[in-house]
Amino acid sequence: MFVEFGRGRGAYVGLIGAEGFAGLPVLLQADPVPQRLVCEISGEALRMPAERFERLVRQTVELRNILLHYACIRLFEETHHLACMATHPAAPRVARWLLITRDRIGSNHLPVTHEFLAQLLGLRRPYVTGIVRELQQDGHITCERGRITIVDEAGLASTACEDYPQLRSMYEPIS
């Protein structure tokens, strides 16, 4: 998810994969929020009118409980993301994002560019390129134009921010 501040400026605040949904404001009966959902990695998604979604949630206790559990996980993840952005060096943040993305799309082949990573993480592209080069030299990833492939998950995880294992384990029951 990308939150826009105006004039095309904004920041990445979260990632939704097959385990999630984008209707948290509807679930929580909140007014629409100024978020733009950007699909950067192709896949399939289902869409339904908000009124129908609200009706299903009201009628199905089990669905409501699962979605509220997901909302708690998202809140946890987004607060950790903010703390990560404020306190962790860039290389662990890049490694963390690559692993989280891998978890969401279910593939080690990530169709992302250095420019996209830079925008997501609030870094300059040349800096991201240097980090990616180091991760590649360490044998954690391979790189080709428009694609990063994770080849050593354990090694990449050892480089990532320390909250990654906890974030990953929180999603396991709903994945």
KOLNUVEX-488627 format. One record per residue: y, x, z of N, C-alpha, C in turn; residue number from 1. Coordinates in Angstrom, 3 decimals, padded with zeros to 6 digits, always signed. Example, Ala and Ser with C-alpha at 12.3 -4.5 7.8 and 13.67 -1.06 7.14 Angstrom:
2
-005.690/+013.190/+007.800/-004.500/+012.300/+007.800/-003.300/+013.200/+007.800/1 $
-002.250/+012.850/+007.080/-001.060/+013.670/+007.140/+000.030/+012.900/+007.870/2 $
# end
This chain:
175
-001.165/+000.846/+000.000/+000.000/+000.000/+000.000/+001.223/+000.889/+000.000/1 $
+002.254/+000.390/-000.582/+003.496/+001.126/-000.737/+004.618/+000.229/-000.235/2 $
+005.412/+000.704/+000.704/+006.556/-000.065/+001.192/+007.797/+000.459/+000.497/3 $
+008.513/-000.449/-000.149/+009.734/-000.066/-000.850/+010.940/-000.240/+000.060/4 $
+011.823/+000.757/+000.019/+013.052/+000.699/+000.790/+014.218/+000.241/-000.064/5 $
+014.050/+000.248/-001.346/+015.119/-000.101/-002.270/+015.356/+001.031/-003.246/6 $
+015.915/+000.688/-004.395/+016.204/+001.670/-005.453/+014.975/+002.494/-005.833/7 $
+013.795/+001.866/-005.754/+012.574/+002.555/-006.161/+012.048/+003.553/-005.159/8 $
+012.728/+003.692/-004.015/+012.266/+004.627/-002.988/+011.329/+003.911/-002.032/9 $
+010.407/+004.650/-001.484/+009.477/+004.053/-000.543/+008.456/+005.067/-000.090/10 $
+007.414/+004.560/+000.545/+006.386/+005.452/+001.068/+005.040/+004.744/+001.115/11 $
+004.010/+005.539/+000.987/+002.637/+005.068/+001.140/+002.411/+004.762/+002.619/12 $
+001.802/+003.623/+002.910/+001.514/+003.281/+004.303/+000.053/+002.915/+004.540/13 $
-000.734/+002.794/+003.500/-002.121/+002.435/+003.719/-002.894/+002.358/+002.429/14 $
-004.191/+002.247/+002.574/-005.092/+002.221/+001.431/-006.103/+001.109/+001.655/15 $
-006.280/+000.273/+000.648/-007.234/-000.828/+000.748/-008.313/-000.609/-000.298/16 $
-009.543/-000.705/+000.135/-010.669/-000.587/-000.781/-011.479/-001.865/-000.769/17 $
-012.741/-001.752/-001.144/-013.618/-002.922/-001.231/-013.865/-003.563/+000.129/18 $
-013.607/-002.824/+001.207/-013.843/-003.352/+002.550/-012.734/-004.274/+003.034/19 $
-011.614/-004.299/+002.327/-010.446/-004.967/+002.875/-009.853/-006.063/+002.024/20 $
-008.680/-006.474/+002.446/-007.944/-007.498/+001.713/-006.456/-007.278/+001.950/21 $
-005.645/-007.848/+001.085/-004.204/-007.615/+001.128/-003.421/-008.779/+001.711/22 $
-004.056/-009.725/+002.345/-003.373/-010.912/+002.835/-003.079/-010.932/+004.317/23 $
-002.828/-009.787/+004.938/-002.567/-009.787/+006.377/-001.404/-010.689/+006.778/24 $
-000.274/-010.677/+006.070/+000.808/-011.587/+006.464/+000.383/-013.059/+006.431/25 $
-000.431/-013.429/+005.457/-000.920/-014.813/+005.374/-001.858/-015.090/+006.545/26 $
-002.774/-014.164/+006.827/-003.708/-014.329/+007.939/-002.963/-014.521/+009.253/27 $
-001.905/-013.738/+009.442/-001.159/-013.772/+010.698/-000.041/-014.803/+010.691/28 $
+000.010/-015.609/+009.641/+001.008/-016.671/+009.479/+002.422/-016.121/+009.610/29 $
+002.665/-014.994/+008.973/+003.969/-014.341/+008.996/+004.686/-014.582/+007.679/30 $
+005.983/-014.419/+007.707/+006.745/-014.499/+006.471/+006.329/-013.337/+005.576/31 $
+006.476/-013.500/+004.270/+006.136/-012.393/+003.365/+006.915/-011.130/+003.741/32 $
+006.253/-010.008/+003.590/+006.880/-008.728/+003.900/+007.143/-007.973/+002.605/33 $
+008.166/-007.109/+002.604/+008.499/-006.388/+001.369/+007.550/-005.225/+001.107/34 $
+006.336/-005.539/+000.721/+005.362/-004.526/+000.354/+004.981/-004.719/-001.099/35 $
+004.734/-003.618/-001.743/+004.240/-003.674/-003.111/+002.862/-003.042/-003.093/36 $
+001.891/-003.782/-003.574/+000.546/-003.237/-003.655/+000.382/-002.586/-005.013/37 $
-000.003/-001.337/-005.001/-000.141/-000.565/-006.225/-001.610/-000.219/-006.403/38 $
-002.182/-000.628/-007.517/-003.567/-000.283/-007.819/-003.555/+001.022/-008.612/39 $
-003.930/+002.097/-007.965/-003.909/+003.408/-008.604/-005.284/+003.829/-009.104/40 $
-006.318/+003.235/-008.556/-007.678/+003.574/-008.958/-008.342/+002.281/-009.394/41 $
-008.823/+002.265/-010.608/-009.341/+001.018/-011.165/-010.541/+000.506/-010.379/42 $
-010.692/-000.785/-010.423/-011.787/-001.453/-009.738/-011.614/-002.946/-009.905/43 $
-012.415/-003.691/-009.204/-012.328/-005.145/-009.282/-011.749/-005.689/-007.991/44 $
-011.044/-006.796/-008.113/-010.492/-007.472/-006.945/-010.543/-008.971/-007.188/45 $
-010.633/-009.696/-006.118/-010.591/-011.151/-006.193/-009.226/-011.610/-005.706/46 $
-008.788/-012.727/-006.235/-007.477/-013.246/-005.869/-007.601/-014.750/-005.668/47 $
-006.875/-015.264/-004.679/-006.868/-016.711/-004.468/-005.497/-017.118/-003.944/48 $
-005.121/-018.360/-004.166/-003.835/-018.840/-003.650/-003.798/-018.755/-002.117/49 $
-002.635/-018.450/-001.571/-002.484/-018.301/-000.126/-002.914/-019.555/+000.625/50 $
-002.608/-020.720/+000.074/-002.962/-021.973/+000.758/-004.478/-022.112/+000.899/51 $
-005.203/-021.751/-000.130/-006.665/-021.836/-000.082/-007.219/-020.841/+000.937/52 $
-006.655/-019.633/+000.943/-007.060/-018.608/+001.899/-006.826/-019.100/+003.331/53 $
-005.643/-019.664/+003.590/-005.331/-020.187/+004.927/-006.335/-021.266/+005.343/54 $
-006.668/-022.132/+004.417/-007.620/-023.213/+004.702/-009.004/-022.639/+005.050/55 $
-009.468/-021.672/+004.271/-010.769/-021.040/+004.544/-010.790/-020.373/+005.916/56 $
-009.709/-019.697/+006.254/-009.632/-019.012/+007.545/-009.652/-020.023/+008.692/57 $
-008.952/-021.131/+008.530/-008.948/-022.177/+009.568/-010.333/-022.806/+009.732/58 $
-011.040/-022.977/+008.628/-012.322/-023.687/+008.647/-013.512/-022.817/+009.033/59 $
-013.380/-021.504/+008.906/-014.526/-020.614/+009.090/-014.241/-019.605/+010.199/60 $
-014.745/-019.883/+011.378/-014.484/-019.035/+012.545/-014.982/-017.611/+012.316/61 $
-016.175/-017.468/+011.760/-016.734/-016.132/+011.533/-015.855/-015.323/+010.575/62 $
-015.392/-015.954/+009.501/-014.491/-015.274/+008.565/-013.210/-014.864/+009.282/63 $
-012.626/-015.771/+010.048/-011.388/-015.465/+010.772/-011.603/-014.275/+011.706/64 $
-012.724/-014.245/+012.420/-012.993/-013.139/+013.341/-013.137/-011.811/+012.611/65 $
-013.824/-011.815/+011.487/-013.978/-010.588/+010.691/-012.619/-010.110/+010.188/66 $
-011.808/-011.035/+009.695/-010.495/-010.665/+009.164/-009.558/-010.181/+010.265/67 $
-009.622/-010.777/+011.437/-008.799/-010.303/+012.556/-009.260/-008.921/+013.017/68 $
-010.571/-008.678/+012.988/-011.093/-007.339/+013.296/-010.542/-006.327/+012.284/69 $
-010.562/-006.706/+011.014/-010.013/-005.835/+009.973/-008.525/-005.587/+010.218/70 $
-007.783/-006.624/+010.618/-006.350/-006.467/+010.892/-006.122/-005.446/+012.004/71 $
-006.963/-005.462/+013.031/-006.849/-004.484/+014.118/-007.116/-003.068/+013.609/72 $
-008.119/-002.938/+012.767/-008.425/-001.624/+012.189/-007.243/-001.135/+011.356/73 $
-006.661/-002.021/+010.543/-005.507/-001.638/+009.711/-004.341/-001.183/+010.582/74 $
-004.076/-001.902/+011.655/-002.992/-001.527/+012.560/-003.254/-000.146/+013.147/75 $
-004.482/+000.083/+013.598/-004.863/+001.386/+014.129/-004.670/+002.470/+013.072/76 $
-005.158/+002.198/+011.863/-005.061/+003.192/+010.794/-003.608/+003.489/+010.445/77 $
-002.785/+002.469/+010.349/-001.394/+002.687/+009.961/-000.612/+003.415/+011.041/78 $
-000.879/+003.135/+012.318/-000.190/+003.883/+013.369/-000.654/+005.338/+013.378/79 $
-001.939/+005.571/+013.123/-002.424/+006.948/+013.037/-001.830/+007.660/+011.824/80 $
-001.674/+006.933/+010.728/-001.064/+007.531/+009.544/+000.364/+007.982/+009.856/81 $
+001.122/+007.152/+010.538/+002.496/+007.516/+010.895/+002.516/+008.736/+011.810/82 $
+001.638/+008.753/+012.798/+001.566/+009.904/+013.694/+001.149/+011.159/+012.931/83 $
+000.223/+010.993/+012.017/-000.247/+012.103/+011.187/+000.903/+012.677/+010.356/84 $
+001.658/+011.793/+009.722/+002.781/+012.236/+008.882/+003.824/+012.992/+009.710/85 $
+003.992/+012.592/+010.961/+005.015/+013.198/+011.810/+004.570/+014.500/+012.463/86 $
+003.268/+014.686/+012.657/+002.839/+015.818/+013.482/+001.889/+016.812/+012.817/87 $
+001.188/+016.418/+011.772/+000.183/+017.311/+011.192/+000.733/+018.086/+010.001/88 $
+000.247/+019.299/+009.814/+000.617/+020.061/+008.620/+000.116/+019.361/+007.352/89 $
+000.644/+019.774/+006.237/+000.354/+019.104/+004.962/-001.108/+019.224/+004.532/90 $
-001.728/+020.388/+004.673/-003.104/+020.569/+004.176/-004.095/+019.609/+004.841/91 $
-004.076/+019.443/+006.162/-004.986/+018.454/+006.762/-004.693/+017.027/+006.305/92 $
-003.432/+016.716/+006.037/-003.084/+015.377/+005.553/-003.653/+015.142/+004.160/93 $
-003.577/+016.144/+003.301/-004.149/+016.017/+001.954/-005.659/+015.822/+002.062/94 $
-006.324/+016.648/+002.867/-007.784/+016.533/+003.034/-008.156/+015.158/+003.582/95 $
-007.412/+014.681/+004.559/-007.668/+013.358/+005.155/-007.544/+012.268/+004.106/96 $
-006.484/+012.327/+003.306/-006.273/+011.292/+002.291/-007.398/+011.316/+001.253/97 $
-007.827/+012.497/+000.837/-008.926/+012.585/-000.132/-010.199/+011.953/+000.435/98 $
-010.496/+012.226/+001.686/-011.702/+011.666/+002.307/-011.603/+010.153/+002.486/99 $
-010.460/+009.671/+002.925/-010.283/+008.225/+003.092/-010.404/+007.522/+001.746/100 $
-009.824/+008.109/+000.717/-009.911/+007.516/-000.617/-011.359/+007.491/-001.088/101 $
-012.073/+008.575/-000.869/-013.496/+008.631/-001.223/-014.262/+007.514/-000.518/102 $
-013.970/+007.319/+000.760/-014.647/+006.263/+001.524/-014.356/+004.886/+000.941/103 $
-013.115/+004.652/+000.515/-012.729/+003.328/+000.021/-013.315/+003.023/-001.355/104 $
-013.385/+004.044/-002.228/-013.877/+003.766/-003.583/-015.367/+004.056/-003.738/105 $
-015.966/+004.711/-002.752/-017.403/+004.968/-002.805/-017.814/+006.005/-003.825/106 $
-016.930/+006.952/-004.095/-017.241/+007.990/-005.076/-016.543/+009.285/-004.687/107 $
-017.193/+010.414/-004.959/-016.565/+011.716/-004.736/-015.604/+012.092/-005.853/108 $
-015.608/+011.342/-006.934/-014.735/+011.608/-008.080/-013.480/+010.752/-007.941/109 $
-012.372/+011.396/-007.625/-011.122/+010.686/-007.349/-010.146/+010.863/-008.509/110 $
-009.841/+009.794/-009.216/-008.910/+009.899/-010.346/-007.459/+009.923/-009.864/111 $
-007.036/+011.076/-009.331/-005.670/+011.221/-008.823/-005.048/+012.503/-009.362/112 $
-003.746/+012.498/-009.431/-002.996/+013.668/-009.887/-002.276/+014.308/-008.705/113 $
-001.847/+015.538/-008.891/-001.065/+016.221/-007.865/+000.244/+015.470/-007.631/114 $
+000.838/+014.962/-008.692/+002.089/+014.207/-008.579/+001.889/+012.962/-007.717/115 $
+000.804/+012.251/-007.938/+000.516/+011.051/-007.159/+000.315/+011.408/-005.685/116 $
-000.467/+012.454/-005.401/-000.660/+012.894/-004.019/+000.672/+013.253/-003.368/117 $
+001.521/+013.933/-004.110/+002.829/+014.319/-003.578/+003.650/+013.088/-003.204/118 $
+003.678/+012.098/-004.072/+004.425/+010.875/-003.781/+003.854/+010.162/-002.562/119 $
+002.547/+010.056/-002.490/+001.907/+009.366/-001.365/+002.206/+010.021/-000.031/120 $
+002.182/+011.334/-000.017/+002.270/+012.059/+001.242/+003.661/+012.606/+001.535/121 $
+004.628/+012.275/+000.685/+006.000/+012.712/+000.926/+006.179/+014.213/+000.816/122 $
+005.473/+014.817/-000.124/+005.529/+016.263/-000.319/+006.007/+016.579/-001.732/123 $
+006.422/+017.820/-001.951/+006.788/+018.245/-003.305/+005.509/+018.592/-004.064/124 $
+005.500/+018.263/-005.366/+004.301/+018.482/-006.167/+003.829/+019.932/-006.151/125 $
+004.715/+020.941/-006.306/+004.212/+022.325/-006.279/+003.506/+022.675/-004.959/126 $
+003.971/+022.095/-003.876/+003.339/+022.332/-002.577/+001.933/+021.731/-002.557/127 $
+001.794/+020.512/-003.070/+000.484/+019.859/-003.151/-000.444/+020.673/-004.043/128 $
+000.070/+021.170/-005.149/-000.740/+021.992/-006.053/-001.286/+023.213/-005.317/129 $
-000.466/+023.849/-004.487/-000.922/+024.992/-003.698/-002.019/+024.612/-002.715/130 $
-001.864/+023.472/-002.068/-002.878/+023.003/-001.114/-004.183/+022.699/-001.840/131 $
-004.087/+022.008/-002.967/-005.280/+021.676/-003.750/-005.974/+022.958/-004.202/132 $
-005.203/+023.936/-004.617/-005.773/+025.219/-005.043/-006.535/+025.876/-003.879/133 $
-005.956/+025.847/-002.674/-006.640/+026.417/-001.501/-007.935/+025.669/-001.192/134 $
-007.894/+024.345/-001.244/-009.105/+023.552/-000.990/-010.179/+023.851/-002.028/135 $
-009.740/+024.115/-003.252/-010.680/+024.464/-004.325/-011.254/+025.864/-004.083/136 $
-010.411/+026.813/-003.710/-010.883/+028.173/-003.436/-011.852/+028.212/-002.252/137 $
-011.650/+027.313/-001.296/-012.551/+027.226/-000.141/-013.866/+026.529/-000.484/138 $
-013.980/+025.990/-001.705/-015.208/+025.347/-002.158/-015.374/+023.900/-001.726/139 $
-014.295/+023.281/-001.233/-014.377/+021.893/-000.771/-014.236/+020.882/-001.902/140 $
-013.483/+021.242/-002.936/-013.223/+020.329/-004.052/-013.251/+021.098/-005.365/141 $
-013.379/+020.367/-006.455/-013.108/+020.916/-007.781/-011.996/+020.063/-008.374/142 $
-011.329/+020.656/-009.324/-010.175/+019.981/-009.903/-010.195/+020.099/-011.413/143 $
-009.853/+019.021/-012.059/-009.561/+019.040/-013.484/-008.418/+018.070/-013.685/144 $
-007.846/+018.057/-014.841/-006.663/+017.232/-015.081/-006.922/+015.761/-014.720/145 $
-006.133/+015.252/-013.773/-006.218/+013.850/-013.396/-007.415/+013.480/-012.541/146 $
-008.134/+014.476/-012.017/-009.327/+014.169/-011.214/-009.567/+015.280/-010.193/147 $
-009.866/+014.847/-008.983/-010.304/+015.753/-007.926/-011.691/+015.279/-007.500/148 $
-012.627/+016.213/-007.404/-013.989/+015.874/-006.997/-014.308/+016.581/-005.686/149 $
-014.765/+015.815/-004.718/-015.176/+016.383/-003.433/-016.596/+016.917/-003.599/150 $
-016.780/+018.217/-003.338/-018.104/+018.829/-003.476/-018.669/+019.285/-002.129/151 $
-017.820/+019.420/-001.130/-018.262/+019.817/+000.211/-017.561/+018.919/+001.229/152 $
-018.193/+017.771/+001.489/-017.585/+016.783/+002.396/-017.374/+017.360/+003.792/153 $
-018.374/+018.044/+004.321/-018.267/+018.591/+005.679/-017.141/+019.618/+005.762/154 $
-017.044/+020.468/+004.757/-015.977/+021.463/+004.743/-014.606/+020.822/+004.647/155 $
-014.492/+019.818/+003.791/-013.214/+019.117/+003.651/-012.874/+018.389/+004.949/156 $
-013.874/+017.784/+005.582/-013.647/+017.079/+006.851/-013.195/+018.045/+007.944/157 $
-013.692/+019.284/+007.907/-013.273/+020.266/+008.916/-011.818/+020.678/+008.718/158 $
-011.300/+020.479/+007.517/-009.905/+020.789/+007.212/-008.993/+019.606/+007.519/159 $
-009.549/+018.397/+007.466/-008.755/+017.169/+007.614/-008.266/+016.984/+009.049/160 $
-007.316/+016.092/+009.193/-006.794/+015.731/+010.513/-007.930/+015.268/+011.415/161 $
-007.783/+015.529/+012.697/-008.875/+015.249/+013.637/-009.189/+013.774/+013.827/162 $
-008.323/+012.876/+013.372/-008.609/+011.443/+013.542/-009.476/+010.877/+012.417/163 $
-009.768/+011.666/+011.386/-010.548/+011.137/+010.266/-011.913/+010.572/+010.686/164 $
-012.734/+011.280/+011.489/-014.043/+010.702/+011.849/-013.924/+009.355/+012.568/165 $
-012.927/+009.225/+013.418/-012.739/+007.959/+014.129/-012.339/+006.846/+013.164/166 $
-011.429/+007.151/+012.235/-011.032/+006.155/+011.234/-012.234/+005.723/+010.405/167 $
-013.026/+006.684/+009.988/-014.197/+006.370/+009.164/-015.178/+005.480/+009.921/168 $
-015.433/+005.813/+011.167/-016.410/+005.038/+011.936/-015.928/+003.618/+012.208/169 $
-014.631/+003.406/+012.282/-014.112/+002.059/+012.527/-014.406/+001.121/+011.363/170 $
-014.449/+001.658/+010.153/-014.687/+000.825/+008.971/-016.162/+000.547/+008.723/171 $
-017.062/+001.339/+009.306/-018.495/+001.196/+009.013/-019.043/-000.213/+009.233/172 $
-018.688/-000.917/+010.326/-019.262/-002.261/+010.508/-018.839/-003.283/+009.450/173 $
-017.706/-003.059/+008.779/-017.245/-004.048/+007.795/-017.424/-003.595/+006.361/174 $
-017.899/-002.380/+006.151/-018.064/-001.876/+004.781/-019.315/-002.424/+004.142/175 $
# end
